Amino acid sequence: YVLKRIRPRFEKQGMRPNLVEHALRTWGVDATFGDPDVWSGADLAAFLTDHKLFVESWGRDEEPLLDVRPEGINIRYGLTRSGSVHHDHWLACLSEAGIKLDAPVYGLGRSGDSIATVLSEALRDFKLDEREAEWTAMAFGLWLPPTHEWIGADGRQYSFDLIATRLMRGECETGVCVGTHRVYSLVLLMRLDDEFPEVLSDERRTEVIAHLEQVRDWIRVAQFPDGHWSGNWPQGADAVAHPREDKLSTQIIATGHHLEWQAIAPEFLRLPDEQN
């Protein structure tokens, strides 16, 4: 029932890239449907990677989603309906959905570009002090290993160690989607380190595991009897003992995203079966 409700059925006019990106994470680029009114994964990916299709949906007066630069292609993001809402979310979602690195990307007046072009520009564009690093961790993590360090356009050396530290910094629930994307990205980096040793240093891996064990312990006692988590899940048992008035959407976000990272976590970080 749930999968039927979330099939990617979009009106062609004013298609929101953010929603298309989420749909691709759910279904993948190879998804096909018997219903002609439902967009296939290939069609969703094409909308995000072809300026012509974006113009057909939004018109020529709208600022392009694909920001053509001399060095490559950047993705326009921000709190607009026609843009990708989060930095590197476009790249992370397409990568996780199964796009190929040589898949073509058609910017305005450009030819010969690919997902690799966007990745290269994202590497140049990255700054460690930006507000969100969750999707950057995913986007880079899915393509760069076994490489674990790189040089940014500012000449600074970056690494997955630095990104992991950034993701663990600050109050957990202050991150996007009440902090749950940070957790998912940390689990992803840890799992990549399982496959490609030295993605994380031994010291940083130990810190990541300790952090994730704390998160696991918090959500183990912060889950309500009906199975949901609230937005203040880092308060542990106090989140249940002193419930706050969360919107239903916040409860859905917290619950769905915790289940998401649990799905890729190793056994020692998972909750008991009766809680999942």
Accessible surface in RSA format (square Angstrom, percent):
REM  Atomic radii and reference values for relative SASA: ProtOr
REM  Chains: A
REM  Algorithm: Lee & Richards
REM  Probe-radius: 1.40
REM  Slices: 20
REM RES _ NUM      All-atoms   Total-Side   Main-Chain    Non-polar    All polar
REM                ABS   REL    ABS   REL    ABS   REL    ABS   REL    ABS   REL
RES TYR A   1   191.11  89.2 141.94  80.8  49.18 128.0 122.77  92.3  68.34  84.2
RES VAL A   2   102.84  67.7 100.16  90.7   2.68   6.5 101.20  87.9   1.64   4.4
RES LEU A   3   109.05  60.7 108.21  77.4   0.83   2.1 108.51  76.2   0.54   1.4
RES LYS A   4   137.79  67.2 127.72  78.4  10.08  24.0  73.15  65.8  64.64  68.9
RES ARG A   5   166.70  70.0 136.73  69.7  29.97  71.3  41.43  56.6 125.26  75.9
RES ILE A   6    80.67  45.9  65.40  48.7  15.26  36.8  71.99  51.8   8.67  23.5
RES ARG A   7    61.94  26.0  51.78  26.4  10.15  24.2  13.87  19.0  48.06  29.1
RES PRO A   8     3.08   2.2   0.10   0.1   2.98  10.8   3.08   2.5   0.00   0.0
RES ARG A   9   120.83  50.7  96.48  49.2  24.36  58.0  52.89  72.3  67.94  41.2
RES PHE A  10    48.20  24.1  34.38  21.3  13.81  35.9  38.13  23.1  10.07  28.8
RES GLU A  11   148.45  85.2 138.20 104.6  10.25  24.4  57.73 111.7  90.71  74.1
RES LYS A  12   106.57  52.0 101.09  62.0   5.48  13.0  55.90  50.3  50.67  54.0
RES GLN A  13   125.37  70.1 111.33  81.4  14.04  33.4  64.85 138.0  60.52  45.9
RES GLY A  14    28.70  35.4   0.00   N/A  28.70  35.4  15.38  42.2  13.32  29.8
RES MET A  15     4.84   2.5   0.45   0.3   4.39  10.4   4.44   3.8   0.39   0.5
RES ARG A  16    71.35  30.0  69.01  35.2   2.34   5.6   7.36  10.1  63.99  38.8
RES PRO A  17     0.00   0.0   0.00   0.0   0.00   0.0   0.00   0.0   0.00   0.0
RES ASN A  18    21.23  14.6  21.23  20.5   0.00   0.0   1.82   4.4  19.41  18.8
RES LEU A  19    72.68  40.5  69.94  50.0   2.74   6.9  70.24  49.3   2.43   6.5
RES VAL A  20     0.06   0.0   0.06   0.1   0.00   0.0   0.06   0.1   0.00   0.0
RES GLU A  21     0.00   0.0   0.00   0.0   0.00   0.0   0.00   0.0   0.00   0.0
RES HIS A  22    70.84  38.7  69.77  48.5   1.07   2.7  54.33  56.0  16.52  19.2
RES ALA A  23    11.11  10.2   4.77   7.4   6.34  14.4  10.63  15.0   0.48   1.3
RES LEU A  24     0.00   0.0   0.00   0.0   0.00   0.0   0.00   0.0   0.00   0.0
RES ARG A  25    45.86  19.3  20.01  10.2  25.85  61.5   8.43  11.5  37.43  22.7
RES THR A  26    72.85  51.8  38.84  39.4  34.01  81.1  22.18  29.8  50.67  76.6
RES TRP A  27    61.86  24.8  39.49  19.1  22.38  52.5  41.89  22.3  19.98  32.4
RES GLY A  28    15.45  19.1   0.00   N/A  15.45  19.1  14.71  40.4   0.74   1.7
RES VAL A  29    18.07  11.9  14.02  12.7   4.06   9.8  14.02  12.2   4.06  11.0
RES ASP A  30   130.70  91.5 106.95 106.5  23.74  56.1  41.56  97.8  89.14  88.9
RES ALA A  31    18.10  16.6   5.79   8.9  12.31  28.0  16.30  22.9   1.80   4.8
RES THR A  32   114.60  81.5  91.51  92.8  23.09  55.0  59.33  79.7  55.27  83.6
RES PHE A  33    50.66  25.3  17.83  11.0  32.82  85.4  25.42  15.4  25.23  72.2
RES GLY A  34    84.73 104.5   0.00   N/A  84.73 104.5  45.21 124.1  39.52  88.5
RES ASP A  35    38.42  26.9  28.85  28.7   9.58  22.6  15.82  37.2  22.60  22.5
RES PRO A  36   130.32  95.0  90.89  82.9  39.43 143.3 103.40  85.4  26.92 167.3
RES ASP A  37    92.19  64.6  80.68  80.3  11.51  27.2  17.28  40.7  74.91  74.7
RES VAL A  38    11.07   7.3   0.00   0.0  11.07  26.7   0.46   0.4  10.61  28.8
RES TRP A  39    54.66  21.9  49.96  24.2   4.70  11.0  46.52  24.8   8.13  13.2
RES SER A  40    23.54  19.9  22.59  30.1   0.95   2.2  18.47  39.3   5.07   7.1
RES GLY A  41     0.10   0.1   0.00   N/A   0.10   0.1   0.05   0.1   0.05   0.1
RES ALA A  42    63.11  58.0  55.24  85.3   7.87  17.9  58.78  82.8   4.33  11.5
RES ASP A  43    72.09  50.5  70.35  70.0   1.74   4.1   6.72  15.8  65.37  65.2
RES LEU A  44     0.24   0.1   0.24   0.2   0.00   0.0   0.24   0.2   0.00   0.0
RES ALA A  45     7.95   7.3   7.92  12.2   0.03   0.1   7.95  11.2   0.00   0.0
RES ALA A  46    35.62  32.7  30.45  47.0   5.16  11.7  35.29  49.7   0.33   0.9
RES PHE A  47     4.81   2.4   3.96   2.5   0.85   2.2   3.96   2.4   0.85   2.4
RES LEU A  48     0.49   0.3   0.00   0.0   0.49   1.2   0.01   0.0   0.49   1.3
RES THR A  49    10.47   7.4  10.47  10.6   0.00   0.0   0.90   1.2   9.57  14.5
RES ASP A  50    30.42  21.3  29.56  29.4   0.86   2.0   2.81   6.6  27.61  27.5
RES HIS A  51    21.15  11.6  20.38  14.2   0.77   2.0  15.23  15.7   5.92   6.9
RES LYS A  52   140.01  68.3 133.67  82.0   6.33  15.1  80.44  72.4  59.57  63.5
RES LEU A  53    56.26  31.3  53.85  38.5   2.41   6.1  53.87  37.8   2.39   6.4
RES PHE A  54     3.01   1.5   3.01   1.9   0.00   0.0   3.01   1.8   0.00   0.0
RES VAL A  55    20.70  13.6  17.60  15.9   3.10   7.5  17.60  15.3   3.10   8.4
RES GLU A  56    70.29  40.4  51.33  38.8  18.96  45.1  35.50  68.7  34.79  28.4
RES SER A  57     6.02   5.1   1.16   1.5   4.87  11.2   1.22   2.6   4.81   6.7
RES TRP A  58    57.50  23.1  33.75  16.3  23.74  55.7  38.29  20.4  19.21  31.2
RES GLY A  59    31.42  38.8   0.00   N/A  31.42  38.8  28.92  79.4   2.50   5.6
RES ARG A  60   205.36  86.2 174.05  88.7  31.31  74.5  65.90  90.1 139.46  84.5
RES ASP A  61   152.21 106.6 117.66 117.1  34.55  81.7  42.68 100.4 109.53 109.2
RES GLU A  62    62.27  35.8  53.02  40.1   9.26  22.0   3.35   6.5  58.93  48.1
RES GLU A  63   110.89  63.7 100.95  76.4   9.94  23.7  38.01  73.5  72.88  59.5
RES PRO A  64    40.27  29.4  38.98  35.5   1.29   4.7  38.99  32.2   1.28   8.0
RES LEU A  65     0.44   0.2   0.26   0.2   0.19   0.5   0.26   0.2   0.19   0.5
RES LEU A  66     4.44   2.5   2.76   2.0   1.68   4.2   2.76   1.9   1.68   4.5
RES ASP A  67    53.50  37.5  49.66  49.4   3.84   9.1  12.79  30.1  40.71  40.6
RES VAL A  68    53.00  34.9  27.96  25.3  25.04  60.3  27.96  24.3  25.04  67.9
RES ARG A  69    67.97  28.5  65.50  33.4   2.48   5.9  21.37  29.2  46.60  28.2
RES PRO A  70   132.72  96.7  92.59  84.4  40.13 145.9 105.11  86.8  27.61 171.6
RES GLU A  71   100.65  57.8  64.88  49.1  35.77  85.2  33.23  64.3  67.42  55.0
RES GLY A  72     0.16   0.2   0.00   N/A   0.16   0.2   0.16   0.4   0.00   0.0
RES ILE A  73     0.00   0.0   0.00   0.0   0.00   0.0   0.00   0.0   0.00   0.0
RES ASN A  74    21.02  14.5  19.46  18.8   1.57   3.8   1.57   3.8  19.46  18.8
RES ILE A  75    14.12   8.0  11.14   8.3   2.98   7.2  11.14   8.0   2.98   8.1
RES ARG A  76    30.80  12.9  26.26  13.4   4.55  10.8  24.81  33.9   5.99   3.6
RES TYR A  77   103.80  48.5  80.81  46.0  22.99  59.8  46.30  34.8  57.50  70.9
RES GLY A  78    22.34  27.6   0.00   N/A  22.34  27.6  22.34  61.3   0.00   0.0
RES LEU A  79   168.50  93.8 132.42  94.7  36.08  90.7 136.83  96.1  31.67  85.2
RES THR A  80    70.21  49.9  58.57  59.4  11.64  27.8  66.15  88.9   4.06   6.1
RES ARG A  81   152.11  63.9 145.29  74.1   6.82  16.2  62.42  85.3  89.69  54.4
RES SER A  82     2.01   1.7   1.20   1.6   0.81   1.9   0.63   1.3   1.38   1.9
RES GLY A  83     0.35   0.4   0.00   N/A   0.35   0.4   0.06   0.2   0.30   0.7
RES SER A  84     0.43   0.4   0.43   0.6   0.00   0.0   0.34   0.7   0.09   0.1
RES VAL A  85    27.42  18.0  20.67  18.7   6.75  16.3  20.67  18.0   6.75  18.3
RES HIS A  86    29.85  16.3  28.30  19.7   1.56   4.0  12.52  12.9  17.33  20.2
RES HIS A  87    14.04   7.7  13.13   9.1   0.91   2.3  11.05  11.4   2.99   3.5
RES ASP A  88    15.36  10.8   7.69   7.7   7.67  18.1   2.86   6.7  12.50  12.5
RES HIS A  89     0.83   0.5   0.83   0.6   0.00   0.0   0.00   0.0   0.83   1.0
RES TRP A  90     0.75   0.3   0.65   0.3   0.09   0.2   0.65   0.3   0.09   0.2
RES LEU A  91     1.75   1.0   1.70   1.2   0.05   0.1   1.70   1.2   0.05   0.1
RES ALA A  92     0.00   0.0   0.00   0.0   0.00   0.0   0.00   0.0   0.00   0.0
RES CYS A  93     0.00   0.0   0.00   0.0   0.00   0.0   0.00   0.0   0.00   0.0
RES LEU A  94     0.00   0.0   0.00   0.0   0.00   0.0   0.00   0.0   0.00   0.0
RES SER A  95    12.34  10.4   0.18   0.2  12.16  28.0   0.18   0.4  12.16  17.0
RES GLU A  96    57.13  32.8  29.72  22.5  27.41  65.3  25.00  48.4  32.13  26.2
RES ALA A  97    10.52   9.7   0.00   0.0  10.52  23.9   3.13   4.4   7.39  19.6
RES GLY A  98    38.53  47.5   0.00   N/A  38.53  47.5  29.95  82.2   8.59  19.2
RES ILE A  99    20.76  11.8  15.69  11.7   5.07  12.2  16.70  12.0   4.06  11.0
RES LYS A 100   143.29  69.9 141.84  87.0   1.46   3.5  85.99  77.4  57.30  61.0
RES LEU A 101    68.10  37.9  64.26  46.0   3.83   9.6  64.33  45.2   3.77  10.1
RES ASP A 102   116.20  81.4  98.57  98.1  17.63  41.7  42.69 100.5  73.51  73.3
RES ALA A 103    17.22  15.8  12.93  20.0   4.29   9.8  17.22  24.2   0.00   0.0
RES PRO A 104    69.85  50.9  65.46  59.7   4.39  16.0  66.32  54.8   3.52  21.9
RES VAL A 105     0.78   0.5   0.00   0.0   0.78   1.9   0.00   0.0   0.78   2.1
RES TYR A 106   106.56  49.7 106.56  60.6   0.00   0.0  74.32  55.8  32.24  39.7
RES GLY A 107     6.69   8.2   0.00   N/A   6.69   8.2   0.00   0.0   6.69  15.0
RES LEU A 108   109.35  60.9  99.11  70.9  10.24  25.7 101.12  71.0   8.23  22.1
RES GLY A 109    80.34  99.1   0.00   N/A  80.34  99.1  42.77 117.4  37.56  84.1
RES ARG A 110    68.77  28.9  52.03  26.5  16.74  39.9  31.11  42.5  37.66  22.8
RES SER A 111    98.18  83.0  77.43 103.3  20.75  47.8  40.39  86.0  57.79  81.0
RES GLY A 112    81.10 100.0   0.00   N/A  81.10 100.0  41.76 114.6  39.33  88.1
RES ASP A 113    16.07  11.3  10.01  10.0   6.06  14.3   0.00   0.0  16.07  16.0
RES SER A 114    20.24  17.1  20.24  27.0   0.00   0.0  10.26  21.8   9.99  14.0
RES ILE A 115     0.00   0.0   0.00   0.0   0.00   0.0   0.00   0.0   0.00   0.0
RES ALA A 116    36.18  33.3  35.23  54.4   0.95   2.2  35.53  50.0   0.65   1.7
RES THR A 117    27.78  19.8  21.55  21.8   6.23  14.8  15.99  21.5  11.79  17.8
RES VAL A 118     4.17   2.7   3.92   3.6   0.25   0.6   3.92   3.4   0.25   0.7
RES LEU A 119    13.38   7.4  13.38   9.6   0.00   0.0  13.38   9.4   0.00   0.0
RES SER A 120    59.80  50.5  57.53  76.8   2.28   5.2  28.50  60.7  31.31  43.9
RES GLU A 121     5.97   3.4   5.28   4.0   0.69   1.6   0.64   1.2   5.33   4.4
RES ALA A 122     7.00   6.4   3.70   5.7   3.30   7.5   6.20   8.7   0.81   2.1
RES LEU A 123    31.63  17.6  31.63  22.6   0.00   0.0  31.63  22.2   0.00   0.0
RES ARG A 124    98.52  41.4  97.05  49.5   1.48   3.5  33.03  45.1  65.49  39.7
RES ASP A 125    39.22  27.5  31.57  31.4   7.65  18.1   4.65  10.9  34.57  34.5
RES PHE A 126     0.65   0.3   0.06   0.0   0.58   1.5   0.11   0.1   0.54   1.5
RES LYS A 127    82.69  40.3  82.68  50.7   0.02   0.0  63.85  57.5  18.84  20.1
RES LEU A 128    24.59  13.7  22.24  15.9   2.35   5.9  22.24  15.6   2.35   6.3
RES ASP A 129   122.52  85.8  98.27  97.8  24.24  57.3  40.93  96.3  81.58  81.4
RES GLU A 130    31.44  18.1  21.97  16.6   9.47  22.6  26.98  52.2   4.47   3.6
RES ARG A 131   177.44  74.5 155.17  79.1  22.27  53.0  82.20 112.3  95.24  57.7
RES GLU A 132    14.46   8.3  11.86   9.0   2.60   6.2   7.00  13.5   7.46   6.1
RES ALA A 133     0.98   0.9   0.43   0.7   0.56   1.3   0.64   0.9   0.34   0.9
RES GLU A 134     5.13   2.9   5.10   3.9   0.03   0.1   1.27   2.5   3.86   3.2
RES TRP A 135     1.96   0.8   1.56   0.8   0.40   0.9   1.44   0.8   0.52   0.8
RES THR A 136     0.27   0.2   0.12   0.1   0.15   0.4   0.00   0.0   0.27   0.4
RES ALA A 137     0.00   0.0   0.00   0.0   0.00   0.0   0.00   0.0   0.00   0.0
RES MET A 138     1.46   0.8   1.46   1.0   0.00   0.0   0.00   0.0   1.46   1.9
RES ALA A 139     0.00   0.0   0.00   0.0   0.00   0.0   0.00   0.0   0.00   0.0
RES PHE A 140     0.00   0.0   0.00   0.0   0.00   0.0   0.00   0.0   0.00   0.0
RES GLY A 141     0.76   0.9   0.00   N/A   0.76   0.9   0.00   0.0   0.76   1.7
RES LEU A 142    59.72  33.3  34.52  24.7  25.21  63.4  35.95  25.2  23.77  64.0
RES TRP A 143    69.23  27.8  43.09  20.9  26.14  61.4  45.00  24.0  24.22  39.3
RES LEU A 144    28.11  15.7  20.80  14.9   7.31  18.4  22.52  15.8   5.59  15.0
RES PRO A 145    17.88  13.0   2.77   2.5  15.11  54.9   2.77   2.3  15.11  93.9
RES PRO A 146    95.35  69.5  87.30  79.6   8.05  29.3  87.67  72.4   7.69  47.8
RES THR A 147    69.63  49.5  61.23  62.1   8.40  20.0  35.05  47.1  34.57  52.3
RES HIS A 148    61.87  33.8  61.06  42.4   0.81   2.1  39.81  41.0  22.07  25.7
RES GLU A 149    76.08  43.7  65.59  49.6  10.49  25.0  10.47  20.3  65.61  53.6
RES TRP A 150    24.57   9.9  15.17   7.3   9.41  22.1  24.57  13.1   0.00   0.0
RES ILE A 151   107.55  61.2  84.14  62.7  23.41  56.4  84.14  60.6  23.41  63.5
RES GLY A 152     5.56   6.9   0.00   N/A   5.56   6.9   0.23   0.6   5.32  11.9
RES ALA A 153    56.99  52.4  19.06  29.4  37.93  86.3  26.31  37.0  30.68  81.3
RES ASP A 154    77.52  54.3  35.83  35.7  41.69  98.6  38.58  90.8  38.95  38.8
RES GLY A 155    53.80  66.3   0.00   N/A  53.80  66.3  29.48  80.9  24.32  54.5
RES ARG A 156   114.23  48.0 106.28  54.2   7.95  18.9  42.08  57.5  72.15  43.7
RES GLN A 157    95.99  53.7  84.56  61.8  11.43  27.2  21.10  44.9  74.89  56.8
RES TYR A 158     2.30   1.1   2.18   1.2   0.12   0.3   0.32   0.2   1.99   2.5
RES SER A 159    12.72  10.8  12.72  17.0   0.00   0.0   7.58  16.1   5.15   7.2
RES PHE A 160     0.05   0.0   0.00   0.0   0.05   0.1   0.00   0.0   0.05   0.2
RES ASP A 161    26.45  18.5  25.97  25.8   0.48   1.1  10.96  25.8  15.49  15.4
RES LEU A 162    54.40  30.3  53.53  38.3   0.87   2.2  53.53  37.6   0.87   2.3
RES ILE A 163     0.18   0.1   0.18   0.1   0.00   0.0   0.18   0.1   0.00   0.0
RES ALA A 164     0.00   0.0   0.00   0.0   0.00   0.0   0.00   0.0   0.00   0.0
RES THR A 165    58.73  41.8  57.81  58.6   0.92   2.2  56.96  76.5   1.77   2.7
RES ARG A 166    25.84  10.8  24.52  12.5   1.32   3.1   1.73   2.4  24.11  14.6
RES LEU A 167     4.24   2.4   2.62   1.9   1.63   4.1   2.88   2.0   1.37   3.7
RES MET A 168    35.81  18.5  19.59  13.0  16.22  38.6  16.21  13.8  19.60  26.0
RES ARG A 169   132.78  55.7 123.21  62.8   9.57  22.8  61.99  84.7  70.79  42.9
RES GLY A 170    57.78  71.3   0.00   N/A  57.78  71.3  36.42  99.9  21.36  47.8
RES GLU A 171   126.55  72.7 121.40  91.8   5.14  12.2  41.49  80.2  85.06  69.4
RES CYS A 172    18.00  13.6  13.50  15.1   4.49  10.6   2.69   6.8  15.30  16.5
RES GLU A 173    49.57  28.5  40.00  30.3   9.57  22.8  14.68  28.4  34.88  28.5
RES THR A 174    91.93  65.4  61.22  62.1  30.70  73.2  62.19  83.5  29.74  45.0
RES GLY A 175    11.75  14.5   0.00   N/A  11.75  14.5   5.41  14.9   6.33  14.2
RES VAL A 176    21.55  14.2  14.09  12.8   7.45  18.0  21.23  18.4   0.32   0.9
RES CYS A 177    35.88  27.1  21.65  24.2  14.22  33.4   6.17  15.6  29.71  32.0
RES VAL A 178    26.53  17.5  22.49  20.4   4.04   9.7  23.25  20.2   3.28   8.9
RES GLY A 179     0.75   0.9   0.00   N/A   0.75   0.9   0.00   0.0   0.75   1.7
RES THR A 180     0.38   0.3   0.00   0.0   0.38   0.9   0.00   0.0   0.38   0.6
RES HIS A 181     6.03   3.3   5.28   3.7   0.75   1.9   1.82   1.9   4.20   4.9
RES ARG A 182    29.98  12.6  29.98  15.3   0.00   0.0   6.32   8.6  23.66  14.3
RES VAL A 183     2.30   1.5   2.30   2.1   0.00   0.0   2.30   2.0   0.00   0.0
RES TYR A 184    12.45   5.8  12.45   7.1   0.00   0.0   2.02   1.5  10.43  12.9
RES SER A 185     0.49   0.4   0.49   0.7   0.00   0.0   0.00   0.0   0.49   0.7
RES LEU A 186     0.07   0.0   0.07   0.0   0.00   0.0   0.07   0.0   0.00   0.0
RES VAL A 187     0.00   0.0   0.00   0.0   0.00   0.0   0.00   0.0   0.00   0.0
RES LEU A 188    18.80  10.5  18.80  13.4   0.00   0.0  18.80  13.2   0.00   0.0
RES LEU A 189     0.00   0.0   0.00   0.0   0.00   0.0   0.00   0.0   0.00   0.0
RES MET A 190     0.89   0.5   0.89   0.6   0.00   0.0   0.89   0.8   0.00   0.0
RES ARG A 191    91.27  38.3  84.95  43.3   6.32  15.0  18.82  25.7  72.45  43.9
RES LEU A 192    20.49  11.4  19.85  14.2   0.64   1.6  20.40  14.3   0.09   0.2
RES ASP A 193    11.69   8.2   8.12   8.1   3.56   8.4   0.00   0.0  11.69  11.7
RES ASP A 194    72.71  50.9  41.93  41.7  30.77  72.8  33.22  78.2  39.48  39.4
RES GLU A 195   121.92  70.0  95.84  72.5  26.08  62.1  37.77  73.1  84.15  68.7
RES PHE A 196    61.02  30.5  58.14  36.0   2.89   7.5  61.02  37.0   0.00   0.0
RES PRO A 197   100.03  72.9  87.67  79.9  12.36  44.9  88.22  72.8  11.81  73.4
RES GLU A 198   119.20  68.4 111.65  84.5   7.55  18.0  35.75  69.2  83.45  68.1
RES VAL A 199     1.93   1.3   0.09   0.1   1.84   4.4   0.09   0.1   1.84   5.0
RES LEU A 200     3.33   1.9   0.00   0.0   3.33   8.4   0.09   0.1   3.24   8.7
RES SER A 201    48.29  40.8  36.47  48.7  11.83  27.2  42.98  91.5   5.31   7.4
RES ASP A 202   126.13  88.3 118.35 117.8   7.78  18.4  39.14  92.1  86.98  86.7
RES GLU A 203   119.95  68.9 109.43  82.8  10.52  25.1  43.41  84.0  76.54  62.5
RES ARG A 204    42.63  17.9  42.63  21.7   0.00   0.0   0.03   0.0  42.60  25.8
RES ARG A 205    60.08  25.2  60.08  30.6   0.00   0.0  22.13  30.2  37.95  23.0
RES THR A 206    92.38  65.7  88.87  90.1   3.51   8.4  64.75  87.0  27.63  41.8
RES GLU A 207    69.82  40.1  63.66  48.2   6.17  14.7  34.38  66.5  35.44  28.9
RES VAL A 208     0.00   0.0   0.00   0.0   0.00   0.0   0.00   0.0   0.00   0.0
RES ILE A 209    38.53  21.9  38.53  28.7   0.00   0.0  38.53  27.7   0.00   0.0
RES ALA A 210    57.03  52.4  48.73  75.2   8.30  18.9  50.51  71.1   6.52  17.3
RES HIS A 211    37.13  20.3  30.17  21.0   6.96  17.8  17.48  18.0  19.66  22.9
RES LEU A 212     0.00   0.0   0.00   0.0   0.00   0.0   0.00   0.0   0.00   0.0
RES GLU A 213    58.46  33.6  58.46  44.2   0.00   0.0   8.34  16.1  50.12  40.9
RES GLN A 214    77.35  43.3  73.83  54.0   3.52   8.4  21.68  46.2  55.67  42.2
RES VAL A 215     0.12   0.1   0.12   0.1   0.00   0.0   0.12   0.1   0.00   0.0
RES ARG A 216    37.03  15.5  37.03  18.9   0.00   0.0   0.80   1.1  36.24  22.0
RES ASP A 217    55.16  38.6  50.53  50.3   4.63  11.0  20.72  48.8  34.44  34.3
RES TRP A 218    67.66  27.2  67.49  32.7   0.17   0.4  51.60  27.5  16.06  26.1
RES ILE A 219     0.00   0.0   0.00   0.0   0.00   0.0   0.00   0.0   0.00   0.0
RES ARG A 220    96.53  40.5  86.82  44.3   9.71  23.1  31.70  43.3  64.83  39.3
RES VAL A 221    76.14  50.1  62.45  56.5  13.69  33.0  68.64  59.6   7.50  20.4
RES ALA A 222     0.32   0.3   0.10   0.2   0.22   0.5   0.10   0.1   0.22   0.6
RES GLN A 223    31.45  17.6  14.95  10.9  16.50  39.3   5.10  10.9  26.35  20.0
RES PHE A 224    29.42  14.7  25.75  15.9   3.67   9.6  25.76  15.6   3.66  10.5
RES PRO A 225   136.02  99.1  91.50  83.4  44.52 161.8 105.28  86.9  30.74 191.0
RES ASP A 226   117.44  82.3  74.32  74.0  43.12 102.0  51.33 120.8  66.11  65.9
RES GLY A 227    27.65  34.1   0.00   N/A  27.65  34.1  23.82  65.4   3.83   8.6
RES HIS A 228    35.16  19.2  34.20  23.8   0.96   2.5  31.19  32.1   3.97   4.6
RES TRP A 229     0.27   0.1   0.27   0.1   0.00   0.0   0.27   0.1   0.00   0.0
RES SER A 230     3.55   3.0   3.33   4.4   0.22   0.5   3.14   6.7   0.41   0.6
RES GLY A 231     0.09   0.1   0.00   N/A   0.09   0.1   0.00   0.0   0.09   0.2
RES ASN A 232     4.09   2.8   4.09   4.0   0.00   0.0   0.00   0.0   4.09   4.0
RES TRP A 233     0.19   0.1   0.01   0.0   0.17   0.4   0.19   0.1   0.00   0.0
RES PRO A 234    21.90  16.0  12.23  11.1   9.67  35.1  12.48  10.3   9.42  58.5
RES GLN A 235    93.96  52.5  73.86  54.0  20.09  47.8  31.66  67.4  62.30  47.2
RES GLY A 236     4.01   4.9   0.00   N/A   4.01   4.9   4.01  11.0   0.00   0.0
RES ALA A 237    56.65  52.1  51.31  79.2   5.33  12.1  51.55  72.6   5.10  13.5
RES ASP A 238    79.12  55.4  78.35  78.0   0.77   1.8   8.25  19.4  70.88  70.7
RES ALA A 239     0.10   0.1   0.00   0.0   0.10   0.2   0.00   0.0   0.10   0.3
RES VAL A 240    47.07  31.0  38.58  34.9   8.49  20.5  38.58  33.5   8.49  23.0
RES ALA A 241    67.18  61.8  34.88  53.8  32.31  73.5  46.01  64.8  21.17  56.1
RES HIS A 242   132.90  72.6 120.35  83.7  12.55  32.1  82.61  85.1  50.29  58.5
RES PRO A 243    85.45  62.3  61.59  56.1  23.87  86.8  61.68  50.9  23.77 147.7
RES ARG A 244   103.67  43.5  84.01  42.8  19.66  46.8  46.99  64.2  56.67  34.3
RES GLU A 245   179.68 103.2 147.60 111.7  32.08  76.4  67.04 129.7 112.64  92.0
RES ASP A 246    27.56  19.3   8.87   8.8  18.68  44.2   2.59   6.1  24.96  24.9
RES LYS A 247   158.02  77.1 147.60  90.6  10.42  24.8  98.23  88.4  59.79  63.7
RES LEU A 248   126.83  70.6 118.15  84.5   8.68  21.8 118.77  83.4   8.06  21.7
RES SER A 249    61.09  51.6  55.54  74.1   5.55  12.8  44.08  93.9  17.01  23.8
RES THR A 250    29.47  21.0  29.21  29.6   0.26   0.6   7.85  10.5  21.62  32.7
RES GLN A 251    43.30  24.2  42.91  31.4   0.40   0.9   2.47   5.2  40.84  31.0
RES ILE A 252   107.69  61.3 102.75  76.5   4.94  11.9 106.20  76.5   1.49   4.0
RES ILE A 253    64.49  36.7  60.83  45.3   3.65   8.8  64.49  46.4   0.00   0.0
RES ALA A 254     0.00   0.0   0.00   0.0   0.00   0.0   0.00   0.0   0.00   0.0
RES THR A 255    26.02  18.5  26.02  26.4   0.00   0.0  25.89  34.8   0.12   0.2
RES GLY A 256    35.01  43.2   0.00   N/A  35.01  43.2  28.08  77.1   6.93  15.5
RES HIS A 257    34.51  18.9  34.35  23.9   0.16   0.4  26.44  27.3   8.06   9.4
RES HIS A 258     0.00   0.0   0.00   0.0   0.00   0.0   0.00   0.0   0.00   0.0
RES LEU A 259    74.70  41.6  68.98  49.4   5.71  14.4  69.19  48.6   5.51  14.8
RES GLU A 260    46.12  26.5  37.15  28.1   8.97  21.4  28.92  55.9  17.20  14.0
RES TRP A 261     0.00   0.0   0.00   0.0   0.00   0.0   0.00   0.0   0.00   0.0
RES GLN A 262     6.71   3.7   3.84   2.8   2.87   6.8   4.01   8.5   2.69   2.0
RES ALA A 263    81.18  74.6  44.13  68.1  37.05  84.3  56.57  79.7  24.61  65.2
RES ILE A 264    52.94  30.1  44.72  33.3   8.23  19.8  51.71  37.2   1.23   3.3
RES ALA A 265     0.00   0.0   0.00   0.0   0.00   0.0   0.00   0.0   0.00   0.0
RES PRO A 266    16.87  12.3  14.66  13.4   2.21   8.0  16.87  13.9   0.00   0.0
RES GLU A 267   141.79  81.4 130.69  98.9  11.10  26.4  44.29  85.7  97.50  79.6
RES PHE A 268    92.81  46.4  75.70  46.9  17.11  44.5  87.06  52.8   5.75  16.5
RES LEU A 269     0.00   0.0   0.00   0.0   0.00   0.0   0.00   0.0   0.00   0.0
RES ARG A 270   104.68  44.0  93.89  47.9  10.79  25.7  24.26  33.2  80.42  48.7
RES LEU A 271     5.56   3.1   0.00   0.0   5.56  14.0   0.08   0.1   5.49  14.8
RES PRO A 272    51.77  37.7  38.91  35.5  12.86  46.8  51.37  42.4   0.41   2.5
RES ASP A 273   131.43  92.1 115.95 115.4  15.48  36.6  36.65  86.3  94.78  94.5
RES GLU A 274   150.51  86.4 108.79  82.3  41.72  99.3  67.96 131.5  82.55  67.4
RES GLN A 275    41.29  23.1  32.52  23.8   8.77  20.9  23.26  49.5  18.03  13.7
RES ASN A 276    85.03  58.6  31.37  30.3  53.65 129.2  42.43 102.1  42.60  41.2
END  Absolute sums over single chains surface
CHAIN  1 A    13565.7      10820.7       2745.0       7462.4       6103.3
END  Absolute sums over all chains
TOTAL         13565.7      10820.7       2745.0       7462.4       6103.3
